[in-house]
Amino acid sequence: MDLSSSLKKEKDALSNFFGKEINIFQPEISEKDFKKFSQLGFDLHFLPKTDFSQDKDFPGWKEKPSKNFYQLIKEEKLPYKSIQLFDQWIFIEKRKKPKKNFWWISKDDIWIKILKKIRIDFRKYCQKIDSQQYENDFILPILKELGFSSRFSLTWHEIDEIIRPKVAKLLGINQEKIRLPRFIEWNFLGNLFYQEWAKTETWEWFSDRLLTGECLTGGSNSLGICGWDPPHFWSTILGFRFLIEI
């Protein structure tokens, strides 16, 4: 699909989602870069200025965020902008989220802590697990270079501070332009195009952070489920995908 066809498809999909015509503007992206990112598994999308408050209802919004997400905002643990989109073009990795093909092991498991006390770091073993791979994963060489065999068992900090800059360099973009998606962006795009993101038990990190420091997670068999963990947390079923701002 070329850029022109993609823009038409986007406008039609957005109009169907909101039940009214949605105007979009031309993205500042060349046909060459559009093809480059597309070949690497990214899709181009427009995020129209919208307030996804709990009382809103749109024809295409079939699976809304869970109540605890809105409770965090009500309690002012998340900023109100966490439910908003801002008239922005982005690329997001469309690749499928893997099925859960390994035990659920996390940093907080008691036996992991016991092993660590006797200087056995079981996480290193978890980092070598390669049975849960994202579809056509273009960053796998980067992960392997850093000692990881998949996108799982990484902390939010490691993704943001180590993986993200290397992926930005690979893509030839400023690292400030690449990040994890916000939960509401992920929920919106999942409802609009990627219902398959909700078909597996694995989870994904998001860029949203609570005022207390925890980072949002979600995606396990749902487009609406929402959890949160400290940025130094890791799990064998918690992965991630990247979003590029234009």
TAPEFEN-V344056 format. One record per pair of residues at least 6 apart in sequence whose C-alpha atoms are under 8 Angstrom apart, sorted by the first residue. I is the first residue (numbers start at 1). GAP is how many residues later the second one is. Records with the same first field share a line. If there is no record, write none. Layout:
I = GAP / GAP
//
This chain:
2 = 29 / 32 / 33
3 = 28 / 31
6 = 38
10 = 35 / 36
11 = 10 / 11 / 12 / 13
13 = 179
14 = 7 / 8 / 178
15 = 6 / 7
16 = 43 / 44
17 = 41 / 42 / 43 / 44 / 175
18 = 40 / 41 / 42
19 = 39 / 40 / 41
22 = 26
24 = 22 / 24
27 = 62 / 219
28 = 218
29 = 217
34 = 10
37 = 6 / 54
38 = 6
40 = 98
41 = 52 / 53 / 54 / 95 / 97
42 = 49 / 50 / 51 / 52 / 53
43 = 48 / 49 / 50 / 51
44 = 45 / 46 / 47 / 48
45 = 44 / 45 / 46 / 47
46 = 41 / 42 / 43 / 44
47 = 38 / 39 / 40 / 41 / 42 / 43 / 138
48 = 37 / 38 / 39 / 40
49 = 35 / 36 / 37 / 38 / 39
50 = 34 / 35 / 36
51 = 32 / 33 / 34
52 = 31 / 32 / 132
53 = 30
54 = 16
60 = 131 / 132
61 = 127 / 130 / 131
62 = 129
63 = 124 / 128 / 159 / 160 / 161
64 = 123 / 159 / 160
65 = 119 / 122 / 158 / 159 / 160 / 161
66 = 158 / 159 / 160
68 = 158
69 = 157
72 = 6
73 = 6 / 7 / 9
77 = 133 / 134 / 135
78 = 131 / 132 / 133
82 = 100 / 101 / 102 / 126
83 = 101
84 = 100
85 = 99 / 100
88 = 157 / 158
89 = 156 / 157
90 = 153 / 154 / 155 / 156
91 = 152 / 153 / 154 / 155
92 = 89 / 149 / 150 / 151 / 152
93 = 148 / 149 / 150
94 = 100
95 = 39 / 40 / 41 / 42
96 = 38 / 39 / 100 / 101
97 = 37 / 38 / 99 / 100 / 103 / 105
98 = 34 / 35 / 36 / 37 / 102 / 104
99 = 33 / 101 / 102 / 103
100 = 32 / 100 / 101 / 102 / 137
101 = 30 / 31
102 = 29 / 30 / 134 / 135
103 = 133
104 = 131 / 132 / 133
105 = 130 / 131 / 132
106 = 6 / 47 / 127 / 128 / 129 / 130
107 = 6 / 16 / 126 / 127 / 128
108 = 125
112 = 9 / 10
115 = 6 / 7
116 = 6
123 = 30
126 = 27 / 110
127 = 20 / 21 / 22 / 23 / 25 / 26 / 27
128 = 19 / 20 / 21 / 22
129 = 20 / 21
130 = 19 / 20
132 = 18 / 20
133 = 17 / 18
134 = 16 / 17
139 = 28
140 = 9 / 10
142 = 21 / 24 / 25
143 = 6 / 7 / 8 / 20
144 = 6
151 = 88 / 89
152 = 82 / 83 / 84 / 85 / 86 / 87 / 88
153 = 81 / 82 / 83 / 84 / 85 / 86
154 = 79 / 80 / 81 / 84 / 85
155 = 76 / 77 / 78 / 79
156 = 49 / 59 / 75 / 76 / 77 / 78
157 = 74 / 75
160 = 19
164 = 11 / 14 / 15
165 = 10
168 = 6 / 7 / 10
169 = 6
177 = 67 / 68 / 69
178 = 64 / 65 / 66 / 67
179 = 28 / 63 / 64 / 65
180 = 25 / 26 / 27 / 60 / 61 / 62 / 63
181 = 25 / 26 / 60 / 61 / 62
182 = 24 / 25 / 26
183 = 23 / 24 / 25 / 33 / 34 / 35
186 = 37
187 = 36 / 37
190 = 6 / 7 / 8 / 33
191 = 32
195 = 28
197 = 22 / 24 / 25 / 26
198 = 21 / 22 / 23 / 24 / 25
199 = 21 / 22 / 23
200 = 19 / 20 / 21
201 = 18 / 19 / 20 / 36
202 = 17 / 18 / 19 / 35 / 36 / 37
203 = 14 / 15 / 16 / 17 / 34 / 35 / 36 / 37
204 = 13 / 14 / 15 / 34 / 35 / 36 / 37
205 = 10 / 11 / 12 / 13 / 33 / 34 / 35 / 36
206 = 9 / 10 / 11 / 12 / 34
207 = 8 / 9
208 = 7 / 8
209 = 6 / 7
210 = 6
213 = 17 / 18
214 = 14 / 15 / 16 / 17
215 = 13 / 14 / 15 / 16
216 = 10 / 11 / 12 / 13
217 = 9 / 10 / 11 / 12
218 = 6 / 7 / 8 / 9
219 = 6 / 7
//
